[in-house]
Amino acid sequence: MMSIGLGELLVCTVILLMPILAVVGIVLLVRGTKQKTDFGLNLSLPTGCPKCGAPLPTIRAPKNARQLLWGGWTCTSCGVELDKWGRERDRTS
């Protein structure tokens, strides 16, 4: 009788879950890009602020944790927060 240790069981579980997690990640990325959500990937930079029209900086400097994780800007002219797609973000979310 052969016994399996906890280490081997953990390695087997991780190896079996990795392809599933990769597929889920790809689905979230594609869906997020199509629907322009936080999980999407935006390769074209917004040109300016939708509220005041001021140009956005080329080099993005995140002002808060949400911008650091999900992307986005804060307009230097009017102070409105934008998401990675160049849309105005709600202050509450």
Distance bins in CASP14 RR format, pairs under 12 A and 6 or more apart:
PFRMAT RR
TARGET T0000
AUTHOR 0000-0000-0000
RMODE 2
METHOD distances of the structure
MODEL  1
2 8 0 0 0 0 0 1 0 0 0 0 0
3 9 0 0 0 0 0 1 0 0 0 0 0
4 10 0 0 0 0 0 1 0 0 0 0 0
4 11 0 0 0 0 0 1 0 0 0 0 0
4 12 0 0 0 0 1 0 0 0 0 0 0
4 13 0 0 0 0 0 1 0 0 0 0 0
5 11 0 0 0 0 1 0 0 0 0 0 0
5 12 0 0 0 0 0 1 0 0 0 0 0
5 13 0 0 0 0 0 1 0 0 0 0 0
6 12 0 0 0 0 0 1 0 0 0 0 0
6 13 0 0 0 0 0 1 0 0 0 0 0
7 13 0 0 0 0 1 0 0 0 0 0 0
7 14 0 0 0 0 1 0 0 0 0 0 0
7 15 0 0 0 0 0 1 0 0 0 0 0
8 14 0 0 0 0 0 1 0 0 0 0 0
8 15 0 0 0 0 0 1 0 0 0 0 0
9 15 0 0 0 0 0 1 0 0 0 0 0
9 16 0 0 0 0 0 1 0 0 0 0 0
10 16 0 0 0 0 0 1 0 0 0 0 0
10 17 0 0 0 0 0 1 0 0 0 0 0
11 17 0 0 0 0 0 1 0 0 0 0 0
11 18 0 0 0 0 0 1 0 0 0 0 0
12 18 0 0 0 0 0 1 0 0 0 0 0
13 20 0 0 0 0 0 1 0 0 0 0 0
13 21 0 0 0 0 0 1 0 0 0 0 0
14 20 0 0 0 0 0 1 0 0 0 0 0
14 21 0 0 0 0 1 0 0 0 0 0 0
15 21 0 0 0 0 0 1 0 0 0 0 0
17 23 0 0 0 0 0 1 0 0 0 0 0
17 24 0 0 0 0 0 1 0 0 0 0 0
18 24 0 0 0 0 0 1 0 0 0 0 0
18 25 0 0 0 0 0 1 0 0 0 0 0
19 25 0 0 0 0 0 1 0 0 0 0 0
19 26 0 0 0 0 0 1 0 0 0 0 0
20 26 0 0 0 0 0 1 0 0 0 0 0
20 27 0 0 0 0 0 1 0 0 0 0 0
21 27 0 0 0 0 0 1 0 0 0 0 0
21 28 0 0 0 0 0 1 0 0 0 0 0
22 28 0 0 0 0 0 1 0 0 0 0 0
22 29 0 0 0 0 0 1 0 0 0 0 0
23 29 0 0 0 0 0 1 0 0 0 0 0
23 30 0 0 0 0 0 1 0 0 0 0 0
24 30 0 0 0 0 0 1 0 0 0 0 0
24 31 0 0 0 0 0 1 0 0 0 0 0
24 39 0 0 0 0 0 1 0 0 0 0 0
25 31 0 0 0 0 1 0 0 0 0 0 0
25 32 0 0 0 0 0 1 0 0 0 0 0
25 33 0 0 0 0 0 1 0 0 0 0 0
25 39 0 0 0 0 1 0 0 0 0 0 0
25 40 0 0 0 0 0 1 0 0 0 0 0
25 41 0 0 0 0 0 1 0 0 0 0 0
26 32 0 0 0 0 0 1 0 0 0 0 0
26 33 0 0 0 0 0 1 0 0 0 0 0
26 39 0 0 0 0 0 1 0 0 0 0 0
26 40 0 0 0 0 0 1 0 0 0 0 0
26 41 0 0 0 0 0 1 0 0 0 0 0
27 33 0 0 0 0 0 1 0 0 0 0 0
27 34 0 0 0 0 0 1 0 0 0 0 0
27 39 0 0 0 0 1 0 0 0 0 0 0
27 40 0 0 0 0 0 1 0 0 0 0 0
28 34 0 0 0 0 0 1 0 0 0 0 0
28 35 0 0 0 0 0 1 0 0 0 0 0
28 37 0 0 0 0 1 0 0 0 0 0 0
28 38 0 0 0 0 1 0 0 0 0 0 0
28 39 1 0 1 0 0 0 0 0 0 0 0
28 40 1 0 0 1 0 0 0 0 0 0 0
28 41 0 0 0 0 0 1 0 0 0 0 0
29 35 0 0 0 0 0 1 0 0 0 0 0
29 37 0 0 0 0 0 1 0 0 0 0 0
29 38 0 0 0 0 0 1 0 0 0 0 0
29 39 1 0 0 1 0 0 0 0 0 0 0
29 40 1 0 1 0 0 0 0 0 0 0 0
29 41 1 0 0 1 0 0 0 0 0 0 0
29 42 0 0 0 0 0 1 0 0 0 0 0
30 37 0 0 0 0 0 1 0 0 0 0 0
30 39 0 0 0 0 1 0 0 0 0 0 0
30 40 0 0 0 0 1 0 0 0 0 0 0
30 41 0 0 0 0 1 0 0 0 0 0 0
31 37 1 0 0 1 0 0 0 0 0 0 0
31 38 0 0 0 0 0 1 0 0 0 0 0
31 39 1 0 0 1 0 0 0 0 0 0 0
31 40 1 0 0 1 0 0 0 0 0 0 0
31 41 0 0 0 0 0 1 0 0 0 0 0
32 38 1 0 0 1 0 0 0 0 0 0 0
32 39 1 0 1 0 0 0 0 0 0 0 0
32 40 1 1 0 0 0 0 0 0 0 0 0
32 41 1 0 0 1 0 0 0 0 0 0 0
32 42 0 0 0 0 1 0 0 0 0 0 0
32 70 0 0 0 0 0 1 0 0 0 0 0
32 84 0 0 0 0 0 1 0 0 0 0 0
32 85 0 0 0 0 0 1 0 0 0 0 0
33 39 0 0 0 0 1 0 0 0 0 0 0
33 40 1 0 1 0 0 0 0 0 0 0 0
33 41 1 0 1 0 0 0 0 0 0 0 0
33 42 1 0 0 1 0 0 0 0 0 0 0
33 43 0 0 0 0 1 0 0 0 0 0 0
33 44 0 0 0 0 0 1 0 0 0 0 0
33 84 0 0 0 0 0 1 0 0 0 0 0
33 85 0 0 0 0 0 1 0 0 0 0 0
34 40 0 0 0 0 1 0 0 0 0 0 0
34 41 0 0 0 0 0 1 0 0 0 0 0
34 42 0 0 0 0 0 1 0 0 0 0 0
34 85 0 0 0 0 0 1 0 0 0 0 0
35 41 0 0 0 0 0 1 0 0 0 0 0
35 42 0 0 0 0 0 1 0 0 0 0 0
35 85 0 0 0 0 0 1 0 0 0 0 0
36 42 1 0 0 1 0 0 0 0 0 0 0
36 44 0 0 0 0 0 1 0 0 0 0 0
36 46 0 0 0 0 0 1 0 0 0 0 0
36 70 0 0 0 0 0 1 0 0 0 0 0
36 83 0 0 0 0 1 0 0 0 0 0 0
36 84 0 0 0 0 1 0 0 0 0 0 0
36 85 1 0 1 0 0 0 0 0 0 0 0
36 86 0 0 0 0 1 0 0 0 0 0 0
36 87 1 0 0 1 0 0 0 0 0 0 0
37 70 0 0 0 0 1 0 0 0 0 0 0
37 83 0 0 0 0 1 0 0 0 0 0 0
37 84 0 0 0 0 1 0 0 0 0 0 0
37 85 0 0 0 0 1 0 0 0 0 0 0
37 87 0 0 0 0 0 1 0 0 0 0 0
38 66 0 0 0 0 1 0 0 0 0 0 0
38 67 0 0 0 0 0 1 0 0 0 0 0
38 69 0 0 0 0 1 0 0 0 0 0 0
38 70 1 0 1 0 0 0 0 0 0 0 0
38 71 0 0 0 0 1 0 0 0 0 0 0
38 72 0 0 0 0 1 0 0 0 0 0 0
38 83 1 0 0 1 0 0 0 0 0 0 0
38 84 1 0 0 1 0 0 0 0 0 0 0
38 85 0 0 0 0 1 0 0 0 0 0 0
38 87 0 0 0 0 0 1 0 0 0 0 0
38 89 0 0 0 0 0 1 0 0 0 0 0
38 93 0 0 0 0 0 1 0 0 0 0 0
39 69 0 0 0 0 0 1 0 0 0 0 0
39 70 0 0 0 0 1 0 0 0 0 0 0
39 71 0 0 0 0 0 1 0 0 0 0 0
39 83 0 0 0 0 0 1 0 0 0 0 0
39 84 0 0 0 0 0 1 0 0 0 0 0
40 70 0 0 0 0 1 0 0 0 0 0 0
40 71 0 0 0 0 0 1 0 0 0 0 0
40 83 0 0 0 0 0 1 0 0 0 0 0
40 84 1 0 0 1 0 0 0 0 0 0 0
40 85 0 0 0 0 1 0 0 0 0 0 0
41 70 0 0 0 0 0 1 0 0 0 0 0
41 71 0 0 0 0 0 1 0 0 0 0 0
41 84 0 0 0 0 1 0 0 0 0 0 0
41 85 0 0 0 0 0 1 0 0 0 0 0
42 60 0 0 0 0 0 1 0 0 0 0 0
42 70 0 0 0 0 0 1 0 0 0 0 0
42 71 0 0 0 0 1 0 0 0 0 0 0
42 72 0 0 0 0 1 0 0 0 0 0 0
42 73 0 0 0 0 0 1 0 0 0 0 0
42 82 0 0 0 0 0 1 0 0 0 0 0
42 83 0 0 0 0 1 0 0 0 0 0 0
42 84 1 0 1 0 0 0 0 0 0 0 0
42 85 1 0 1 0 0 0 0 0 0 0 0
42 86 0 0 0 0 1 0 0 0 0 0 0
42 87 0 0 0 0 0 1 0 0 0 0 0
43 84 0 0 0 0 0 1 0 0 0 0 0
43 85 0 0 0 0 0 1 0 0 0 0 0
44 84 0 0 0 0 0 1 0 0 0 0 0
44 85 0 0 0 0 1 0 0 0 0 0 0
44 86 0 0 0 0 0 1 0 0 0 0 0
45 55 0 0 0 0 0 1 0 0 0 0 0
45 56 1 0 0 1 0 0 0 0 0 0 0
45 57 0 0 0 0 1 0 0 0 0 0 0
45 58 1 0 0 1 0 0 0 0 0 0 0
45 59 0 0 0 0 0 1 0 0 0 0 0
45 60 0 0 0 0 1 0 0 0 0 0 0
45 71 0 0 0 0 0 1 0 0 0 0 0
45 72 0 0 0 0 0 1 0 0 0 0 0
45 73 0 0 0 0 1 0 0 0 0 0 0
45 82 0 0 0 0 0 1 0 0 0 0 0
45 84 0 0 0 0 1 0 0 0 0 0 0
45 85 0 0 0 0 0 1 0 0 0 0 0
45 86 0 0 0 0 1 0 0 0 0 0 0
46 53 0 0 0 0 0 1 0 0 0 0 0
46 54 0 0 0 0 0 1 0 0 0 0 0
46 55 0 0 0 0 1 0 0 0 0 0 0
46 56 1 0 1 0 0 0 0 0 0 0 0
46 57 0 0 0 0 0 1 0 0 0 0 0
46 58 0 0 0 0 0 1 0 0 0 0 0
46 60 0 0 0 0 0 1 0 0 0 0 0
46 71 0 0 0 0 0 1 0 0 0 0 0
46 72 0 0 0 0 1 0 0 0 0 0 0
46 73 1 0 0 1 0 0 0 0 0 0 0
46 75 0 0 0 0 0 1 0 0 0 0 0
46 82 1 0 0 1 0 0 0 0 0 0 0
46 83 0 0 0 0 1 0 0 0 0 0 0
46 84 0 0 0 0 1 0 0 0 0 0 0
46 85 1 0 0 1 0 0 0 0 0 0 0
46 86 1 1 0 0 0 0 0 0 0 0 0
46 87 0 0 0 0 1 0 0 0 0 0 0
46 88 0 0 0 0 0 1 0 0 0 0 0
47 53 0 0 0 0 1 0 0 0 0 0 0
47 54 0 0 0 0 0 1 0 0 0 0 0
47 55 1 0 0 1 0 0 0 0 0 0 0
47 56 1 0 0 1 0 0 0 0 0 0 0
47 57 0 0 0 0 0 1 0 0 0 0 0
47 58 0 0 0 0 0 1 0 0 0 0 0
47 73 0 0 0 0 0 1 0 0 0 0 0
47 82 0 0 0 0 0 1 0 0 0 0 0
47 86 0 0 0 0 1 0 0 0 0 0 0
48 54 1 0 0 1 0 0 0 0 0 0 0
48 55 1 0 1 0 0 0 0 0 0 0 0
48 56 1 0 1 0 0 0 0 0 0 0 0
48 57 0 0 0 0 1 0 0 0 0 0 0
48 58 0 0 0 0 0 1 0 0 0 0 0
48 73 0 0 0 0 1 0 0 0 0 0 0
48 75 0 0 0 0 1 0 0 0 0 0 0
48 76 0 0 0 0 0 1 0 0 0 0 0
48 77 0 0 0 0 1 0 0 0 0 0 0
48 78 0 0 0 0 0 1 0 0 0 0 0
48 80 0 0 0 0 0 1 0 0 0 0 0
48 82 0 0 0 0 1 0 0 0 0 0 0
48 86 1 0 0 1 0 0 0 0 0 0 0
48 87 0 0 0 0 0 1 0 0 0 0 0
48 88 0 0 0 0 0 1 0 0 0 0 0
49 55 1 0 0 1 0 0 0 0 0 0 0
49 56 1 0 0 1 0 0 0 0 0 0 0
49 57 0 0 0 0 0 1 0 0 0 0 0
49 72 0 0 0 0 0 1 0 0 0 0 0
49 73 0 0 0 0 1 0 0 0 0 0 0
49 74 0 0 0 0 1 0 0 0 0 0 0
49 75 1 0 1 0 0 0 0 0 0 0 0
49 76 0 0 0 0 1 0 0 0 0 0 0
49 77 1 0 0 1 0 0 0 0 0 0 0
49 78 1 0 0 1 0 0 0 0 0 0 0
49 79 0 0 0 0 1 0 0 0 0 0 0
49 80 1 0 0 1 0 0 0 0 0 0 0
49 81 0 0 0 0 0 1 0 0 0 0 0
49 82 1 0 0 1 0 0 0 0 0 0 0
49 86 0 0 0 0 1 0 0 0 0 0 0
49 87 0 0 0 0 0 1 0 0 0 0 0
49 88 0 0 0 0 1 0 0 0 0 0 0
50 56 0 0 0 0 0 1 0 0 0 0 0
50 73 0 0 0 0 0 1 0 0 0 0 0
50 75 0 0 0 0 1 0 0 0 0 0 0
50 77 0 0 0 0 0 1 0 0 0 0 0
50 78 0 0 0 0 0 1 0 0 0 0 0
50 80 1 0 0 1 0 0 0 0 0 0 0
50 81 0 0 0 0 0 1 0 0 0 0 0
50 82 1 0 0 1 0 0 0 0 0 0 0
50 83 0 0 0 0 0 1 0 0 0 0 0
50 85 0 0 0 0 0 1 0 0 0 0 0
50 86 1 0 0 1 0 0 0 0 0 0 0
50 87 1 0 0 1 0 0 0 0 0 0 0
50 88 1 0 1 0 0 0 0 0 0 0 0
50 89 0 0 0 0 0 1 0 0 0 0 0
51 73 0 0 0 0 0 1 0 0 0 0 0
51 74 0 0 0 0 0 1 0 0 0 0 0
51 75 1 0 0 1 0 0 0 0 0 0 0
51 77 0 0 0 0 1 0 0 0 0 0 0
51 78 1 0 1 0 0 0 0 0 0 0 0
51 79 0 0 0 0 1 0 0 0 0 0 0
51 80 1 0 1 0 0 0 0 0 0 0 0
51 81 0 0 0 0 0 1 0 0 0 0 0
51 82 0 0 0 0 1 0 0 0 0 0 0
51 86 0 0 0 0 0 1 0 0 0 0 0
51 87 0 0 0 0 0 1 0 0 0 0 0
51 88 1 0 0 1 0 0 0 0 0 0 0
51 89 0 0 0 0 0 1 0 0 0 0 0
52 75 1 0 0 1 0 0 0 0 0 0 0
52 76 0 0 0 0 1 0 0 0 0 0 0
52 77 1 0 1 0 0 0 0 0 0 0 0
52 78 1 0 1 0 0 0 0 0 0 0 0
52 79 0 0 0 0 1 0 0 0 0 0 0
52 80 1 0 0 1 0 0 0 0 0 0 0
52 82 0 0 0 0 0 1 0 0 0 0 0
52 88 0 0 0 0 0 1 0 0 0 0 0
53 75 0 0 0 0 1 0 0 0 0 0 0
53 76 0 0 0 0 0 1 0 0 0 0 0
53 77 1 0 0 1 0 0 0 0 0 0 0
53 78 0 0 0 0 1 0 0 0 0 0 0
53 80 0 0 0 0 0 1 0 0 0 0 0
53 82 0 0 0 0 0 1 0 0 0 0 0
53 86 0 0 0 0 0 1 0 0 0 0 0
53 88 0 0 0 0 0 1 0 0 0 0 0
54 73 0 0 0 0 0 1 0 0 0 0 0
54 74 0 0 0 0 0 1 0 0 0 0 0
54 75 1 0 1 0 0 0 0 0 0 0 0
54 76 1 0 0 1 0 0 0 0 0 0 0
54 77 1 1 0 0 0 0 0 0 0 0 0
54 78 1 0 0 1 0 0 0 0 0 0 0
54 79 0 0 0 0 1 0 0 0 0 0 0
54 80 0 0 0 0 1 0 0 0 0 0 0
54 82 0 0 0 0 0 1 0 0 0 0 0
55 73 0 0 0 0 0 1 0 0 0 0 0
55 75 0 0 0 0 1 0 0 0 0 0 0
55 76 0 0 0 0 1 0 0 0 0 0 0
55 77 0 0 0 0 1 0 0 0 0 0 0
56 71 0 0 0 0 0 1 0 0 0 0 0
56 72 0 0 0 0 1 0 0 0 0 0 0
56 73 1 0 1 0 0 0 0 0 0 0 0
56 74 0 0 0 0 1 0 0 0 0 0 0
56 75 1 0 0 1 0 0 0 0 0 0 0
56 76 0 0 0 0 1 0 0 0 0 0 0
56 77 0 0 0 0 1 0 0 0 0 0 0
56 78 0 0 0 0 0 1 0 0 0 0 0
56 79 0 0 0 0 0 1 0 0 0 0 0
56 80 0 0 0 0 0 1 0 0 0 0 0
56 81 0 0 0 0 0 1 0 0 0 0 0
56 82 1 0 0 1 0 0 0 0 0 0 0
56 83 0 0 0 0 0 1 0 0 0 0 0
56 84 0 0 0 0 0 1 0 0 0 0 0
56 86 1 0 0 1 0 0 0 0 0 0 0
57 63 0 0 0 0 0 1 0 0 0 0 0
57 72 0 0 0 0 0 1 0 0 0 0 0
57 73 1 0 0 1 0 0 0 0 0 0 0
57 74 0 0 0 0 1 0 0 0 0 0 0
57 75 0 0 0 0 1 0 0 0 0 0 0
57 76 1 0 0 1 0 0 0 0 0 0 0
57 77 0 0 0 0 0 1 0 0 0 0 0
57 82 0 0 0 0 0 1 0 0 0 0 0
58 73 0 0 0 0 0 1 0 0 0 0 0
59 73 0 0 0 0 0 1 0 0 0 0 0
60 67 1 0 0 1 0 0 0 0 0 0 0
60 68 0 0 0 0 1 0 0 0 0 0 0
60 70 0 0 0 0 0 1 0 0 0 0 0
60 71 1 0 0 1 0 0 0 0 0 0 0
60 72 1 0 0 1 0 0 0 0 0 0 0
60 73 1 0 0 1 0 0 0 0 0 0 0
60 74 0 0 0 0 1 0 0 0 0 0 0
60 76 0 0 0 0 0 1 0 0 0 0 0
60 82 0 0 0 0 0 1 0 0 0 0 0
60 83 0 0 0 0 0 1 0 0 0 0 0
60 84 0 0 0 0 1 0 0 0 0 0 0
60 86 0 0 0 0 0 1 0 0 0 0 0
61 67 0 0 0 0 1 0 0 0 0 0 0
61 68 0 0 0 0 1 0 0 0 0 0 0
61 71 0 0 0 0 0 1 0 0 0 0 0
61 72 0 0 0 0 0 1 0 0 0 0 0
61 73 0 0 0 0 1 0 0 0 0 0 0
61 74 0 0 0 0 1 0 0 0 0 0 0
61 76 0 0 0 0 0 1 0 0 0 0 0
62 68 1 0 1 0 0 0 0 0 0 0 0
62 69 0 0 0 0 1 0 0 0 0 0 0
62 70 0 0 0 0 1 0 0 0 0 0 0
62 71 1 0 0 1 0 0 0 0 0 0 0
62 72 1 0 0 1 0 0 0 0 0 0 0
62 73 0 0 0 0 1 0 0 0 0 0 0
62 74 0 0 0 0 1 0 0 0 0 0 0
62 81 0 0 0 0 0 1 0 0 0 0 0
62 82 0 0 0 0 0 1 0 0 0 0 0
62 84 0 0 0 0 0 1 0 0 0 0 0
63 71 0 0 0 0 0 1 0 0 0 0 0
63 72 0 0 0 0 1 0 0 0 0 0 0
63 73 0 0 0 0 1 0 0 0 0 0 0
63 74 1 0 1 0 0 0 0 0 0 0 0
63 75 0 0 0 0 0 1 0 0 0 0 0
63 76 0 0 0 0 0 1 0 0 0 0 0
63 79 0 0 0 0 1 0 0 0 0 0 0
63 80 0 0 0 0 0 1 0 0 0 0 0
63 81 1 0 0 1 0 0 0 0 0 0 0
63 82 0 0 0 0 0 1 0 0 0 0 0
63 89 0 0 0 0 0 1 0 0 0 0 0
64 70 0 0 0 0 0 1 0 0 0 0 0
64 71 0 0 0 0 0 1 0 0 0 0 0
64 72 0 0 0 0 1 0 0 0 0 0 0
64 73 0 0 0 0 0 1 0 0 0 0 0
64 74 0 0 0 0 1 0 0 0 0 0 0
64 81 0 0 0 0 1 0 0 0 0 0 0
64 89 0 0 0 0 0 1 0 0 0 0 0
64 91 0 0 0 0 0 1 0 0 0 0 0
65 71 0 0 0 0 0 1 0 0 0 0 0
65 72 0 0 0 0 0 1 0 0 0 0 0
66 72 0 0 0 0 1 0 0 0 0 0 0
66 73 0 0 0 0 0 1 0 0 0 0 0
66 74 0 0 0 0 0 1 0 0 0 0 0
66 81 0 0 0 0 1 0 0 0 0 0 0
66 82 0 0 0 0 0 1 0 0 0 0 0
66 83 0 0 0 0 1 0 0 0 0 0 0
66 84 0 0 0 0 0 1 0 0 0 0 0
66 89 0 0 0 0 1 0 0 0 0 0 0
66 90 0 0 0 0 0 1 0 0 0 0 0
66 91 0 0 0 0 0 1 0 0 0 0 0
66 93 0 0 0 0 1 0 0 0 0 0 0
67 73 1 0 0 1 0 0 0 0 0 0 0
67 74 1 0 0 1 0 0 0 0 0 0 0
67 81 1 0 0 1 0 0 0 0 0 0 0
67 82 0 0 0 0 1 0 0 0 0 0 0
67 83 0 0 0 0 1 0 0 0 0 0 0
67 84 0 0 0 0 1 0 0 0 0 0 0
67 86 0 0 0 0 0 1 0 0 0 0 0
67 89 0 0 0 0 1 0 0 0 0 0 0
68 84 0 0 0 0 0 1 0 0 0 0 0
69 83 0 0 0 0 0 1 0 0 0 0 0
69 84 0 0 0 0 0 1 0 0 0 0 0
70 81 0 0 0 0 0 1 0 0 0 0 0
70 82 0 0 0 0 0 1 0 0 0 0 0
70 83 1 0 0 1 0 0 0 0 0 0 0
70 84 1 0 0 1 0 0 0 0 0 0 0
70 85 0 0 0 0 0 1 0 0 0 0 0
70 89 0 0 0 0 1 0 0 0 0 0 0
70 93 0 0 0 0 0 1 0 0 0 0 0
71 81 0 0 0 0 0 1 0 0 0 0 0
71 82 0 0 0 0 1 0 0 0 0 0 0
71 83 1 0 0 1 0 0 0 0 0 0 0
71 84 1 0 1 0 0 0 0 0 0 0 0
71 85 0 0 0 0 1 0 0 0 0 0 0
71 86 0 0 0 0 0 1 0 0 0 0 0
71 87 0 0 0 0 0 1 0 0 0 0 0
71 89 0 0 0 0 0 1 0 0 0 0 0
72 80 0 0 0 0 0 1 0 0 0 0 0
72 81 1 0 0 1 0 0 0 0 0 0 0
72 82 1 0 1 0 0 0 0 0 0 0 0
72 83 1 0 1 0 0 0 0 0 0 0 0
72 84 1 0 1 0 0 0 0 0 0 0 0
72 85 0 0 0 0 1 0 0 0 0 0 0
72 86 1 0 0 1 0 0 0 0 0 0 0
72 87 0 0 0 0 1 0 0 0 0 0 0
72 88 0 0 0 0 0 1 0 0 0 0 0
72 89 0 0 0 0 1 0 0 0 0 0 0
73 79 0 0 0 0 1 0 0 0 0 0 0
73 80 0 0 0 0 1 0 0 0 0 0 0
73 81 1 0 0 1 0 0 0 0 0 0 0
73 82 1 0 1 0 0 0 0 0 0 0 0
73 83 0 0 0 0 1 0 0 0 0 0 0
73 84 0 0 0 0 1 0 0 0 0 0 0
73 85 0 0 0 0 0 1 0 0 0 0 0
73 86 1 0 0 1 0 0 0 0 0 0 0
73 87 0 0 0 0 0 1 0 0 0 0 0
73 88 0 0 0 0 0 1 0 0 0 0 0
73 89 0 0 0 0 1 0 0 0 0 0 0
74 80 1 0 0 1 0 0 0 0 0 0 0
74 81 1 0 1 0 0 0 0 0 0 0 0
74 82 1 0 0 1 0 0 0 0 0 0 0
74 83 0 0 0 0 0 1 0 0 0 0 0
74 86 0 0 0 0 0 1 0 0 0 0 0
74 88 0 0 0 0 0 1 0 0 0 0 0
74 89 0 0 0 0 1 0 0 0 0 0 0
74 91 0 0 0 0 0 1 0 0 0 0 0
75 81 1 0 0 1 0 0 0 0 0 0 0
75 82 1 0 0 1 0 0 0 0 0 0 0
75 86 0 0 0 0 0 1 0 0 0 0 0
75 88 0 0 0 0 1 0 0 0 0 0 0
75 89 0 0 0 0 0 1 0 0 0 0 0
76 82 0 0 0 0 0 1 0 0 0 0 0
78 88 0 0 0 0 0 1 0 0 0 0 0
79 88 0 0 0 0 0 1 0 0 0 0 0
79 89 0 0 0 0 0 1 0 0 0 0 0
79 91 0 0 0 0 0 1 0 0 0 0 0
80 86 0 0 0 0 0 1 0 0 0 0 0
80 87 0 0 0 0 0 1 0 0 0 0 0
80 88 1 0 1 0 0 0 0 0 0 0 0
80 89 0 0 0 0 1 0 0 0 0 0 0
80 90 0 0 0 0 0 1 0 0 0 0 0
80 91 0 0 0 0 1 0 0 0 0 0 0
81 87 0 0 0 0 0 1 0 0 0 0 0
81 88 1 0 0 1 0 0 0 0 0 0 0
81 89 1 0 1 0 0 0 0 0 0 0 0
81 90 0 0 0 0 1 0 0 0 0 0 0
81 91 1 0 0 1 0 0 0 0 0 0 0
81 92 0 0 0 0 0 1 0 0 0 0 0
81 93 0 0 0 0 0 1 0 0 0 0 0
82 88 1 0 0 1 0 0 0 0 0 0 0
82 89 1 0 0 1 0 0 0 0 0 0 0
82 90 0 0 0 0 0 1 0 0 0 0 0
83 89 1 0 1 0 0 0 0 0 0 0 0
83 90 0 0 0 0 1 0 0 0 0 0 0
83 93 0 0 0 0 1 0 0 0 0 0 0
87 93 0 0 0 0 0 1 0 0 0 0 0
END
